[in-house]
């Protein structure tokens, strides 16, 4: 079929589905890679312009080794220009694994009779959060199965409870959410609890393929899930996260779907997603998955680079699903957030011997089980700047306001300074001596790089205040 852009283009309307599978495949099938055009597209991205679907398709279809390397190098450079060497750290905390959906790729699926269903009590949540604070975490994402028990009132309650936990000098300063789609009023209730980002992953953007994997439960409704973050925006949550589960369908289509979702949010609400996630499917209990579309490491690295170029100003999350070696490789292509010290078993953070480790309590397997400090130490050694910063959210630099800073790249000035302050807290409160020594040397070098962008003497004064016992200082 010959590509007809006028015929395929869908008008973006609030609260209305926006994915046209034919449009996406027409672009992928009819976009012929052109060496000079690929170079021009990379240059446009480096000027911090979001790419069109057609431009994204051009990068996806570029398969010559040298062009793929140029795409990766462009992604490296773009990350450096916008985010510097900063990497934000967080941890997922699974609140409960009850679920009414029947997704073929997930260990939480309702038909998995081997799964031991568990919802943390308030006391257990407090213990989990305290254990995470003992390791130095400041940012959490609370994860819930999709079940009537995990309604907006319950989610809001657990968010408030998490913020209330203080252990020593530890505290959680940002709570993000990964939970079921809600109605507008439900999103409003959750927003009032003080959440950061609300994540909802579409899993696969192809409507027909989506039906094959979702066999029961409310999640089977493709359109309802697709428009869920429209409802979040209507409720006033302007900080949202999107994602696809790579391996369910052709990775090229899913990258295009993520960019199309970004386009839709910007067209309707003047703000794109705060984050994009791109987890690859991993083994899970009762996995019902033939593996036809599994993504190779090579293609995974390329898709991360293409996404970075397509959406220059959007945070990109790389999870512990991937091995340490692959995380080291892919992080350089534009990743801005990673998890550390991750445990997926319900209640595992507070278990000193991790006695709960088994597939019956996991949603999927992880491949990077290193402690937070092991990851911090490696980041510092490789001259990344680890950050636990939450300043933008707490100062109202979210949604459209965040875009005003991030699109021109000005946010780097704030983020680097705040990353240094949160790293200083970590080095004093939690790091072993060897990590602390390397960390302070890194901070010295970072301060020199900030001269001319930020008041370095003021940063140094604030570091001294932190050493004297103050906490939570930010710009």
Buried (B, 14 or more C-beta within 10 A) or exposed (E): EEBEEEEBEEEBEEEBBBBBBEBBBBBBEBBEBBEEBBBEBBEBBBEBBBBBBBBBBBBBBBEEEEBBEBBBBBBBBBBEBBBBBBBBBBBBBBBBBBBBBBBBBBBBBBEBEEBEBBBBEEEBBBBBBBBBBBBBBBBBBBBBBBBEEBBBEBBBBBBEBBBEBEBEBBBBBBBBBBBBBBEBEBBBBBBBBBBBBBBBBBBBBBBEBBEEBBBEBBBBBBEEBBBBBBBBBBBEBBBBBBBBBBBBBBBBBBBBBBBBBBBBBBBBBEBBBBBBBBBBBBEBBBBBBEEEBBBEBEBBBBBBBBBBBBBBBBBBBBBBBBEBEBBEBBBBBBBBBBBBBBBBBBBBBBBEEEEBBEBBBBBBBBBBBBEBBBBBBBBBEEEBBBBBBBBBBBEEBBBEBBBEBBBEBEBBBBBBBBBBBBBBBBBBBBBEEEBBEBBBEBBEEBBEBBEEBBEBEEBEEBBEBBEEEEBBBBB
